[in-house]
Amino acid sequence: MKKNHLWWCATLFMGQFFYAQNAQQDSIAVQQLQEVVVSDSRFELKRENSGKTVIKISAEELERNQGRTIPEIINTKSGIEIAGSRGRDGSVFGVFARGGRGRQALVIIDGVRVSDPASFSQEYDLRLLSTANVESIEIIKGAASTLYGTNAATAVINITTKKNATEPITANFQSTIGTNQTAEDQNYNLGNFQNSAAVNGTLNKFSYGVNFSNRYSSGISAAVTPENEEDVFSQFSTDIKLGYQFSEKFELLVYGNQTRFNNEFDADFAEAPNQNRTTQERVGISSSFKYNNGSIHLNAAYADYETDTQSTFGESMLNGKNRVLDVYNKYVFDDKWHTILGVNYLKDEAVFTNEADFTIIDPYINVVYVSDFGFNLNTGARLNNHSEYGTHFVFNVNPSYSFSTETGYIKLLGSYATSYITPNLIQLFGDFGANPDLEPEENRTIEGGVEYYINDKLRVSALYFDRNEKNTIGFDQNFVSINVADEIDVSGLEFEAFWFPVEKLSLNANYTFIDRQGDSAIRIPEHKVNLNVGYQICASTNVSLDYAYTGERLDTDFSTFTDVSLDAFSLVNLYLEHELTPNKLKVFLSGNNLLNEDFAEVFGFTTRGRNINAGFNLSF
């Protein structure tokens, strides 16, 4: 489709956009500045009583970002850089939280950690996530191994999928269509397609849900080449969720997911018929039993990951499996002491020349004290028991104090916490450079900050952190995995502000400064800024403008194995949303990189220029 065809579609869309301007609906949900947070304690506590600056991405915010992927949305938050999220769809190179690496950020879905045991990076591939099936996301930064175990060193990304509706039957359909082009090749051909369909409901005590989604993009080469021959990315995901409420006290939920994606890519920065096929299959169970002042929870899952890579270097196949079980008891004493006592089981398996596996069994305890005079304390400990290296102890102490004011509160917070990252199966038992005598990487994090809140109008926070890494796993001169003697120190500042100056206007801004010492800060910007301005034009129409600045950073030129400096860049995005039928049909139009900035995010790989997307969200 040529440029004039696309603009004809946009004109038709805008005609619908301004139709029914007087339609009645509830105004877009104003972000609750005094929101309830869960991830830092596993209890529903008011933000005022939390010792962390938890980031919460609500269902409303996800709806206002239709057409964007989960990596793109998370990348707008303070302290986080997701390399590749601004490039061709399918090019995600890692989550760098607070100057850390991908292995130090843990992803949890519906209470269960997710990670491919056969991958070298240990991190979960965010390309496997479907935005349409996500209800909310909470992000806690800093060491959180006490509650969440291995890899929870710089951040925990806690994802909750959509719950089954309480009505007998509901349905939702979403579709997005748009361009997929670089800054140099503004052809305005359609190359981005996203669709989802979901049916769910509750019949008496039985609940059910089925969700299907797919993404397809073409038109851009993965690597920067003169030909710019397109590399296609496609993803298909199916989710099933079945639940039964046996009584007011006991409920059971079982779920399953299958996700497949095909990703074409380039090798050695030259065009070549390279392709990566990945399949994820997960089944799980979640159950809770409530009793006086307490509850018992069980989360268990089995996951199978298969990756088939065909490249100019040959074909390789990786297969990994893991089993996860987390059982814990929650109990509240005197409405002030919130306690958790649990045990976490994990078994990772992978197939190399030989089959390999390890097992983790971790008992843990966490206590949150919420006083009636402003003082709060979150503290806990975990004893890691690993089948290969033995035991490792971690703990956290997180006090905070809130001073009540006539219009809100001022909260002071601090934290001292340790965390660990287990060596992965490739490092322990892989075919090249394996070392079964590796010890876990150790991280220590210190935090101190302040948060100021004024009733539903303003919330600002500032936080300083300092993290020390030791026993980092690297290579010796023979490329054998070892625990490196050198230590890494990372410090930084995070600022966040949420302001509603008038009824229909909102401003959301954050700034992050990172200073990493001890090695090259590859793909980690020293400075990063995000700004969002939202305005409710009328009861049924909203508009938002985003500005994102990413500072200079280093990357590696793998043709010479030398570090190169990448220039800073700024991006501007616009999003328009209109509700045609109250609580049923929404349409949107978005423009990304409106100024058509030509920039490098990862050395040698393409980025997206100005692109236009449009779509709808239909519920009934």
Residue, then its C-alpha position, 0 to 999 in steps of 0.5 A: m500500500k502506497k503512502n496516499h492509501l495509508w493517509w486515506c485510511a487515516t482520514l477515514f479513521m479521524g472522521q470516525f474519531f470526531y464522530a459522537q464527540n458528545a458520547q457519554q462515558d466515565s472519564i479516563a481513570v485518574q492515576q491513583l497517587q495513593e495506590v495499593v502496592v503488593s510486590d514488595s511484601r505480597f500484602e496489599l498495603k497502601r503506598e504510604n506504608s511501603g518502604k519502596t518506590v514501587i512502579k505500578i502499570s495499571a490496566e488503564e495505562l496498558e489500554r492507553n498504550q495499545g499497539r505497543t509491546i510490553p518492553e516498550i511500555i516498561n522502557t518508559k519507567s525510571g531506572i530501566e533500559i530495555a535495549g532493542s525496544r525501539g528497534r525492529d519488532g523482535s529485537v530485544f537485547g536485554v533488560f538493564a535495570r539500575g545499571g545491571r545486566g539481564r541476569q539480574a532482573l527477574v520476571i514473574i508471571d502470575g506468581v511464578r518466576v519464568s526463565d529459559p534454563a537453556s539460555f546463556s543470559q538466564e533472562y526471560d525473553l520479553r518477546l514471548l509476552s502478549t500485551a493484550n493478555v496483561e492486567s497489570i505490572e508492578i516493578i520493584k527495583g533493588a535487591a529482592s532475593t528474600l521474597y523472590g530468590t535467584n536473579a532478583a538483584t536489580a529489579v523484579i518485574n511482576i506481571t499479572t495476566k487478565k482475570n476471568a470476568t464475573e459476568p457469565i460471558t464477556a468478549n474482547f477484540q483488539s486490532t492494530i495496523g500501522t507502518n514499520q519503517t526506518a527514518e531513511d525509508q519513509n515509504y508508509n507501507l503497512g508492515n505492523f499488524q497486531n490482533s487479539a481475541a478473548v472470551n471469558g466469564t463465570l458460571n456459578k462457581f466455575s470461571y473460564g477464559v481463552n485468549f489468542s493473540n498474534r503479532y506480525s511485522s515486516g519491512i525493516s532489516a534487523a541489521v543496518t545494511p545498504e539493501n535493507e532487505e526485510d526481516v520478518f517477525s511473527q508471534f502467536s500466543t494462546d492462553i487458557k485459564l480455568g478456575y473453581q471457587f469451592s467456597e469463600k475460603f478456598e479457590l483453585l485456578v489452572y492455566g496453560n500457555q503456548t507461545r511461538f515466534n519466528n524471527e529472521f535476523d542478520a549475521d555479521f551485519a550482512e544479509a543472510p537467511n538466518q531464522n530463530r524459532t522459539t516455542q514456550e509451553r507453560v502449565g500451572i496451578s494457583s490455589s489459596f485457602k483463607y482462614n482467620n487472619g491468614s491464608i495459605h498459597l500455592n503457585a506451581a508451574y512447568a515450562d518447556y522452552e525450545t529454540d531452533t536457530q538456523s544461520t550461516f554458522g549452521e543449525s543449533m537447537l536448545n531445549g530447557k525445562n523448569r519446574v517451580l513450586d512456591v508454597y507460603n503462609k500469610y498471617v496478620f497479627d494485631d492488624k500490624w504484623h504482616t508475616i510470610l513463611g514459605v518454601n520455594y522449589l526450583k528445578d532447571e533442566a537443559v540438553f547439551t551434549n548430555e542432559a544437565d540439571f540443578t535443584i534449588i530449595d529455599p525456605y524464607i521468611n518476611v515480616v512487615y510491621v505497620s505502626d499507627f504512628g508512621f513507622n514501618l519495617n519490611t525485613g526478611a531472610r532466605l536460605n538458598n540451598h543449591s544442589e551444586y554449590g551448597t547454601h547461601f544466605v540473603f536478607n533485607v532490612n527496609p525501614s520507612y517513616s511517614f510524617s502525616t501532613e494536612t494534605g498528604y504525607i512525607k515518607l523517608l525510606g531506606s534499605y539494606a539488602t543482599s541478593y544472589i544469582t546462581p550460575n546457569l546450566i550452560q556455565l556449570f555443564g555446557d559444552f564449552g567452558a563449563n565449570p561445575d565449581l562456580e559460586p553464586e554471584e553476590n549483590r549488596t544494595i543500599e537505598g535511601g530516599v524520600e517521597y512527598y504526596i499531596n492529595d490526588k494532585l502531586r507525588v514526587s520521589a527521589l532515591y539514591f542507590d548503591r550496589n556492589e557486585k562480587n563473584t561475577i561470573g566471567f571467563d578466563q584466558n581459556f574461555v572457561s567460566i570463573n568467578v571474577a575477582d574484580e568487583i563492580d560498583v553501581s550507584g545512581l539517582e532516580f527521580e519521579a513526579f506525578w502531577f495533576p495541576v488541573e482536573k483534566l491535565s496530568l504530567n508524569a516525569n522521571y529521570t535516572f542517573i547511572d554511574r557504573q564502575g569496574d567494567s564497561a557500561i555496555r548499552i547503559p545510558e548515564h542519563k535518561v529522561n521520560l515525560n508524559v503529558g496527558y489531557q482529557i479533551c472531553a468525556s470520551t476523548n483523550v490525548s497524550l504526548d510522550y518525550a524520551y531522552t536517552g543519553e550517550r552510552l557504550d556498545t561493542d563493535f563485534s567486527t573489531f571487538t572494540d567499544v564504540s560510543l553511541d550518540a544521545f537521542s530524543l523521541v516524541n510520540l503522540y497518542l489519541e483515543h476516542e470512545l465511540t460506544p460507552n464501555k464497548l468500542k474505543v479507537f485510537l491513532s498513534g504516531n511514534n518518533l514524530l520528528n523522524e529521529d535517525f538514531a542508533e540504539v544498538f550498534g549495527f542494528t536498525t531503529r524505527g523512524r516515524n511510524i503511524n498506527a491505528g486500531f480499535n478495542l471492542s468489548f461486550 
